[in-house]
């Protein structure tokens, strides 16, 4: 049975977050935690939090079974664009330049490798 965890409006642009997500897509949960823990990219912290939540959700769905004995893998990880804050910064000659602060939505699906 699959377990899903979502985090909406993460304050990092989706393009930067996808670079981290591509590193852990399809890996076992233990390997993914090791990669994310020692990664220096800020997006790794947010994906690690959501992955912890997905593993906890899997444990609840399986009546408190420990995820240590199961072979959990990341079957799906999606980074979708979220909302965008729009700001203006003064520019020369009385003009204004637009600043777009992008957010994203993280969705992680964890599944058991062996039935």
Backbone as a chain_set.jsonl record, in Angstrom:
{"seq": "XXXXXXXXXXXXXXXXXXXXXXXXXXXXXXXXXXXXXXXXXXXXXXXXXXXXXXXXXXXXXXXXXXXXXXXXXXXXXXXXXXXXXXXXXXXXXXXXXXXXXXXXXXXXXXXXXXX", "coords": {"N": [[0.844, -1.18, 0.0], [0.525, 2.199, -0.814], [1.945, 5.209, 0.493], [1.381, 8.653, 0.91], [2.811, 11.901, 0.982], [2.578, 15.402, 1.261], [3.771, 18.697, 0.648], [3.018, 21.997, 0.625], [3.609, 25.104, -1.006], [6.423, 25.548, -0.648], [9.296, 27.442, 0.04], [11.179, 27.657, -2.188], [12.424, 27.927, -5.49], [10.91, 25.922, -8.094], [12.615, 24.875, -10.051], [15.171, 24.705, -8.889], [14.614, 22.908, -6.874], [13.944, 20.586, -8.237], [16.389, 19.618, -9.095], [17.449, 18.432, -6.823], [15.482, 16.534, -6.291], [15.717, 14.804, -8.446], [17.981, 13.396, -7.783], [17.222, 11.537, -5.831], [15.094, 10.116, -6.802], [13.353, 7.104, -7.219], [15.02, 5.625, -5.571], [15.895, 3.593, -2.667], [14.482, 4.216, 0.585], [16.3, 4.435, 2.695], [18.776, 4.927, 1.405], [18.103, 7.322, 0.203], [17.704, 9.019, 2.421], [20.35, 9.139, 3.368], [21.645, 10.441, 1.225], [20.257, 12.892, 1.169], [20.749, 13.901, 3.711], [23.456, 14.564, 3.749], [23.714, 16.351, 1.722], [24.419, 19.575, 0.456], [22.699, 21.381, -0.58], [19.943, 23.586, -0.24], [17.366, 22.684, -0.79], [17.381, 19.994, -0.171], [16.92, 19.748, 2.546], [14.155, 20.335, 2.786], [12.962, 18.324, 1.222], [13.772, 16.115, 2.659], [12.31, 16.438, 5.025], [9.668, 16.065, 4.081], [9.885, 13.459, 3.194], [10.315, 12.098, 5.601], [7.767, 12.454, 6.679], [6.229, 10.996, 4.832], [7.142, 8.393, 5.288], [6.295, 8.07, 7.928], [3.537, 8.218, 7.504], [3.202, 5.871, 6.011], [3.797, 4.015, 7.979], [1.632, 4.389, 9.721], [-0.492, 3.566, 8.104], [0.026, 0.869, 7.98], [-0.607, -0.223, 10.451], [1.154, 0.61, 12.537], [3.518, -0.691, 11.98], [7.033, -1.131, 11.874], [9.107, 0.814, 9.786], [11.675, -0.014, 9.352], [12.053, -2.773, 8.924], [10.829, -3.158, 6.501], [11.204, -2.902, 2.936], [11.313, -0.02, 1.743], [10.679, 2.149, -0.977], [11.103, 5.138, -2.937], [8.585, 5.69, -4.844], [7.431, 7.663, -6.362], [8.105, 11.042, -6.989], [7.257, 14.357, -7.067], [7.653, 17.66, -8.195], [5.943, 20.458, -8.277], [4.983, 23.621, -9.699], [4.201, 26.325, -7.539], [2.571, 29.003, -5.841], [3.293, 32.471, -6.655], [5.081, 35.174, -5.522], [4.883, 38.549, -6.298], [6.93, 41.254, -6.754], [8.21, 44.642, -6.883], [11.094, 46.383, -7.946], [12.951, 49.355, -7.748], [14.186, 50.902, -10.721], [16.549, 52.379, -13.041], [15.868, 55.688, -14.409], [13.266, 56.109, -13.488], [11.796, 53.8, -13.815], [10.485, 50.446, -13.171], [11.478, 47.213, -12.124], [10.367, 43.868, -12.302], [10.2, 41.491, -9.694], [10.088, 38.106, -9.177], [9.164, 35.845, -6.842], [9.375, 32.566, -6.485], [7.47, 29.664, -5.573], [6.968, 26.184, -4.581], [5.296, 22.958, -4.839], [5.629, 19.953, -3.127], [5.398, 16.507, -3.64], [5.498, 13.288, -2.418], [5.565, 9.839, -2.905], [5.59, 6.846, -1.242], [6.396, 3.423, -1.344], [6.147, -0.109, -0.683], [8.672, -2.353, -1.555], [8.739, -5.192, -1.675], [5.942, -7.385, -1.566]], "CA": [[0.0, 0.0, 0.0], [1.315, 3.405, -0.953], [1.721, 6.312, 1.424], [1.639, 9.92, 0.233], [3.025, 13.089, 1.805], [2.634, 16.611, 0.435], [4.127, 19.966, 1.288], [2.632, 23.033, -0.324], [4.208, 26.433, -0.901], [7.801, 25.498, -0.166], [9.844, 28.721, -0.442], [12.324, 27.511, -3.088], [11.926, 27.772, -6.865], [10.796, 24.523, -8.51], [13.751, 24.448, -10.864], [16.249, 24.321, -7.979], [14.177, 21.748, -6.102], [13.961, 19.403, -9.109], [17.759, 19.101, -9.135], [17.599, 17.554, -5.664], [14.524, 15.432, -6.427], [16.236, 13.852, -9.426], [19.018, 12.572, -7.143], [16.662, 10.499, -4.969], [13.946, 9.476, -7.449], [13.465, 5.674, -7.454], [15.945, 4.981, -4.639], [15.325, 3.133, -1.402], [14.343, 5.317, 1.534], [17.539, 4.557, 3.476], [19.768, 5.605, 0.564], [17.645, 8.7, -0.008], [18.008, 9.78, 3.635], [21.786, 9.394, 3.41], [21.976, 11.45, 0.223], [19.682, 14.179, 1.558], [21.355, 14.386, 4.959], [24.782, 15.115, 3.511], [23.678, 17.28, 0.601], [24.557, 20.954, 0.919], [21.678, 22.193, -1.23], [18.867, 23.875, 0.711], [16.191, 21.894, -1.118], [17.492, 18.67, 0.44], [16.288, 19.822, 3.863], [12.705, 20.285, 2.639], [12.582, 16.998, 0.728], [13.972, 15.18, 3.773], [11.157, 16.589, 5.919], [8.494, 15.45, 3.467], [10.139, 12.021, 3.16], [10.025, 11.621, 6.964], [6.324, 12.422, 6.814], [5.71, 9.896, 4.02], [7.461, 7.14, 5.991], [5.383, 8.01, 9.075], [2.216, 7.883, 6.968], [3.24, 4.456, 5.661], [3.745, 3.276, 9.24], [0.253, 4.471, 10.236], [-1.34, 2.738, 7.241], [0.335, -0.542, 8.229], [-0.874, -0.496, 11.871], [2.305, 0.854, 13.393], [4.66, -1.537, 11.621], [8.261, -0.362, 11.746], [9.596, 0.869, 8.4], [13.031, -0.559, 9.259], [12.01, -4.121, 8.382], [10.281, -3.146, 5.141], [12.054, -2.316, 1.897], [10.56, 1.097, 1.187], [11.31, 2.911, -2.051], [10.392, 6.332, -3.378], [8.018, 5.308, -6.135], [7.113, 8.864, -7.134], [8.39, 12.336, -6.364], [6.866, 15.411, -8.005], [7.845, 19.048, -7.798], [5.048, 21.258, -9.111], [5.051, 25.045, -9.368], [3.189, 26.823, -6.61], [2.233, 30.415, -6.008], [4.409, 33.344, -6.969], [4.983, 36.526, -4.987], [5.37, 39.512, -7.279], [7.41, 42.481, -6.133], [8.833, 45.571, -7.815], [12.317, 47.017, -7.472], [13.209, 50.557, -8.557], [15.188, 50.812, -11.781], [16.921, 53.721, -13.516], [14.948, 56.519, -15.206], [11.91, 56.06, -12.961], [11.096, 52.562, -14.154], [10.473, 49.405, -12.14], [11.699, 45.847, -12.592], [9.567, 42.901, -11.555], [10.874, 40.388, -9.018], [9.153, 37.003, -8.963], [9.634, 34.872, -5.848], [8.618, 31.362, -6.828], [7.264, 28.626, -4.579], [6.645, 24.918, -5.224], [4.592, 21.927, -4.09], [6.363, 18.687, -3.138], [4.583, 15.312, -3.413], [6.318, 12.087, -2.373], [4.823, 8.581, -2.729], [6.471, 5.771, -0.757], [5.765, 2.118, -1.512], [6.928, -1.252, -0.258], [9.213, -3.044, -2.717], [8.281, -6.588, -1.64], [4.588, -7.453, -0.977]], "C": [[0.89, 1.245, 0.0], [0.952, 4.429, 0.106], [2.168, 7.601, 0.736], [1.865, 11.008, 1.276], [3.181, 14.277, 0.871], [3.062, 17.792, 1.285], [3.868, 21.056, 0.265], [3.299, 24.351, 0.032], [5.559, 26.413, -0.187], [8.547, 26.692, -0.769], [11.122, 28.614, -1.277], [11.764, 27.362, -4.504], [11.902, 26.306, -7.302], [12.003, 24.014, -9.29], [14.922, 23.994, -9.988], [15.891, 23.053, -7.205], [14.216, 20.48, -6.942], [15.348, 18.801, -9.227], [18.01, 18.133, -7.981], [16.697, 16.336, -5.806], [15.023, 14.382, -7.406], [17.295, 12.935, -8.831], [18.436, 11.403, -6.365], [15.493, 9.75, -5.601], [14.236, 7.998, -7.705], [14.392, 4.942, -6.51], [15.204, 4.435, -3.426], [15.334, 4.305, -0.414], [15.631, 5.517, 2.336], [18.617, 5.28, 2.676], [19.391, 7.068, 0.369], [17.934, 9.561, 1.222], [19.49, 10.095, 3.729], [22.193, 10.482, 2.419], [21.485, 12.828, 0.667], [20.351, 14.757, 2.794], [22.682, 15.089, 4.695], [24.846, 16.042, 2.296], [23.707, 18.704, 1.143], [23.508, 21.886, 0.314], [20.509, 22.385, -0.265], [17.625, 23.037, 0.461], [16.212, 20.512, -0.49], [16.826, 18.643, 1.812], [14.777, 19.662, 3.755], [12.234, 18.915, 2.151], [12.752, 15.958, 1.832], [12.807, 15.25, 4.758], [9.924, 15.893, 5.367], [8.663, 13.929, 3.411], [9.917, 11.396, 4.541], [8.517, 11.486, 7.162], [5.714, 11.261, 6.029], [5.974, 8.552, 4.686], [6.561, 6.985, 7.216], [3.963, 7.673, 8.628], [2.134, 6.418, 6.584], [3.124, 3.604, 6.923], [2.331, 3.273, 9.822], [-0.674, 3.586, 9.411], [-1.142, 1.247, 7.489], [0.289, -0.872, 9.728], [0.364, -0.406, 12.739], [3.508, -0.021, 13.107], [5.892, -0.658, 11.407], [8.731, -0.349, 10.294], [11.001, 0.301, 8.233], [13.048, -1.941, 8.624], [11.535, -4.176, 6.943], [11.286, -2.506, 4.184], [11.264, -1.215, 1.191], [11.367, 1.792, 0.095], [10.467, 4.147, -2.335], [9.857, 6.025, -4.771], [7.693, 6.524, -6.996], [7.496, 10.095, -6.327], [8.128, 13.411, -7.412], [7.144, 16.774, -7.382], [7.024, 19.894, -8.767], [5.179, 22.731, -8.74], [3.9, 25.46, -8.463], [2.886, 28.281, -6.892], [3.498, 31.233, -6.285], [4.151, 34.716, -6.355], [5.583, 37.482, -5.999], [5.702, 40.814, -6.566], [8.012, 43.369, -7.221], [10.052, 46.195, -7.149], [12.57, 48.247, -8.355], [14.35, 50.336, -9.545], [15.508, 52.23, -12.264], [15.822, 54.383, -14.358], [13.498, 56.357, -14.773], [11.127, 54.812, -13.309], [11.139, 51.586, -12.982], [10.705, 48.048, -12.794], [10.939, 44.896, -11.686], [10.471, 41.837, -10.947], [9.818, 39.33, -8.75], [9.765, 35.999, -8.007], [8.766, 33.634, -5.994], [8.58, 30.377, -5.671], [6.952, 27.321, -5.307], [5.872, 24.013, -4.28], [5.377, 20.624, -4.246], [5.376, 17.565, -2.84], [5.495, 14.1, -3.486], [5.412, 10.9, -2.093], [5.819, 7.502, -2.376], [5.716, 4.467, -0.861], [6.721, 1.043, -1.047], [7.395, -2.02, -1.494], [8.714, -4.47, -2.793], [6.909, -6.638, -0.984], [4.546, -8.221, 0.319]], "O": [[1.88, 1.319, 0.728], [-0.191, 4.507, 0.556], [3.201, 7.635, 0.067], [1.204, 11.039, 2.314], [3.827, 14.183, -0.173], [2.756, 17.874, 2.475], [4.431, 21.041, -0.83], [3.52, 24.669, 1.201], [5.792, 27.171, 0.755], [8.44, 26.933, -1.972], [12.048, 29.403, -1.089], [10.726, 26.728, -4.688], [12.781, 25.533, -6.92], [12.361, 22.841, -9.188], [15.591, 23.011, -10.308], [16.757, 22.227, -6.917], [14.493, 19.403, -6.414], [15.479, 17.595, -9.439], [18.705, 17.131, -8.148], [17.104, 15.222, -5.476], [14.776, 13.191, -7.215], [17.493, 11.82, -9.315], [19.09, 10.367, -6.246], [14.952, 8.832, -4.984], [15.241, 7.663, -8.331], [14.542, 3.727, -6.637], [14.043, 4.767, -3.187], [16.098, 5.258, -0.566], [16.008, 6.652, 2.624], [19.301, 6.154, 3.209], [20.254, 7.946, 0.368], [18.361, 10.707, 1.086], [19.861, 11.199, 4.127], [23.002, 11.35, 2.749], [22.211, 13.816, 0.555], [20.5, 15.973, 2.909], [22.997, 16.09, 5.338], [25.931, 16.466, 1.897], [23.093, 19.0, 2.168], [23.448, 23.062, 0.671], [20.129, 21.455, 0.446], [16.903, 22.709, 1.402], [15.154, 19.913, -0.295], [16.236, 17.634, 2.199], [14.176, 18.934, 4.545], [11.216, 18.406, 2.619], [11.958, 15.022, 1.928], [12.367, 14.22, 5.269], [9.214, 15.207, 6.102], [7.689, 13.193, 3.564], [9.39, 10.288, 4.641], [8.049, 10.51, 7.749], [4.782, 10.613, 6.507], [5.12, 7.667, 4.654], [6.109, 5.878, 7.51], [3.264, 6.919, 9.305], [1.105, 5.781, 6.805], [2.43, 2.588, 6.927], [1.885, 2.258, 10.358], [-1.552, 2.926, 9.966], [-2.045, 0.45, 7.234], [1.059, -1.704, 10.208], [0.592, -1.267, 13.589], [4.431, -0.084, 13.919], [5.799, 0.425, 10.829], [8.75, -1.392, 9.642], [11.476, 0.147, 7.107], [13.961, -2.255, 7.861], [11.812, -5.145, 6.237], [12.107, -1.679, 4.581], [10.627, -1.456, 0.166], [12.574, 1.995, 0.226], [9.279, 4.197, -2.016], [10.593, 6.092, -5.756], [7.681, 6.429, -8.223], [7.238, 10.171, -5.126], [8.699, 13.384, -8.502], [6.897, 17.0, -6.197], [7.375, 20.024, -9.94], [5.458, 23.053, -7.585], [2.77, 24.994, -8.615], [2.938, 28.733, -8.035], [4.618, 30.738, -6.161], [3.129, 35.345, -6.632], [6.681, 37.244, -6.503], [4.868, 41.394, -5.871], [8.288, 42.914, -8.331], [10.046, 46.494, -5.955], [12.417, 48.176, -9.574], [15.341, 49.672, -9.241], [14.798, 53.176, -11.921], [14.968, 53.71, -14.935], [12.592, 56.458, -15.6], [9.912, 54.772, -13.116], [11.744, 51.859, -11.946], [10.193, 47.772, -13.878], [10.873, 45.086, -10.472], [11.391, 41.343, -11.599], [8.774, 39.62, -8.165], [10.774, 35.371, -8.325], [7.579, 33.648, -5.67], [9.528, 30.269, -4.893], [6.698, 27.332, -6.512], [5.799, 24.265, -3.077], [5.743, 20.24, -5.357], [4.6, 17.66, -1.889], [6.186, 13.895, -4.483], [4.596, 10.932, -1.173], [6.778, 7.263, -3.111], [4.538, 4.395, -0.512], [7.935, 1.238, -1.014], [6.593, -2.305, -2.383], [8.305, -4.923, -3.862], [6.708, -6.005, 0.053], [3.481, -8.358, 0.921]]}, "num_chains": 1, "name": "protein.A"}
